[in-house]
Amino acid sequence: MADLEDILLFALVGGAAGAAIGVVLEREAAASSSPLSQGSSSSIPSSQTPAPPAPAPAGPLVLLIGDSHASGLSNFWQAQGAKYNNPVASRYKVGSGAVHWGAQIEGLVSALKPGVVVVSCGGNDYHTRTVAVQASIEKIVRTVRQSGAQIVWMESPELPFDDTAGIVAGWLAALATWGGYHFDGKNRNLPHGPDKIHLTAAGYQQLAEQLWSSMSDLGVLK
């Protein structure tokens, strides 16, 4: 709205010329109250620094497969991958043994293309070593190695029963034939839960950290 001086000027001039001046004054008054004239930032693009690109993965995909111990490790496995910027994946089935994973391994390797496969499998077979179990152990190791990936077999943490079927010897023989690594999960004095089979959460965290550290020291993660 025009101020008092503008109004007086319009009244004194009068006629068509005065009307023209009045229009100009009204336009100027409207312009003075517009958002742009008041320094509004709504139409001024803000400059933002682009986010830096995500760092490249530090190593190959590390796939963890196996039984209930793999299940207990899985969350801490993800944490190790995040800590070291290394891609990880896990697949597990409680109560499973070598026969189950022998049937799954080709599909998993083909789909996920891991650079390292960690197998937590053995305890459920300790009383049932058969031709089928041994053939499955050999198939798992052979399939992983022929894909070009490394394999680490994790021996089960300490159990309240013995390996009467010779499963550990079967895994070690397959690793010796095809090439691979044995991680001794048994002699580590890790805290167990009430069933004396599975570890506590703290135990699985320690196991995940020790397993990852061991693979790193051996150069498996390169």
Secondary structure, 3 states (H helix, E strand, C coil): CCCHHHHHHHHHHCHHHHHHHHHHHHHHHHHHCCCCCCCCCCCCCCCCCCCCCCCCCCCCCEEEEECHHHHHHHHHHHHHHHHCCCCEEEEECCCCCHHHHHHHHHHHHHHHCCCEEEEECCHHHCCCCCHHHHHHHHHHHHHHHHCCCEEEEEECCCCCCCCCCCHHHHHHHHHHHHCCEEEECCCCCCCECCCCCCECHHHHHHHHHHHHHHHHHHCCCC
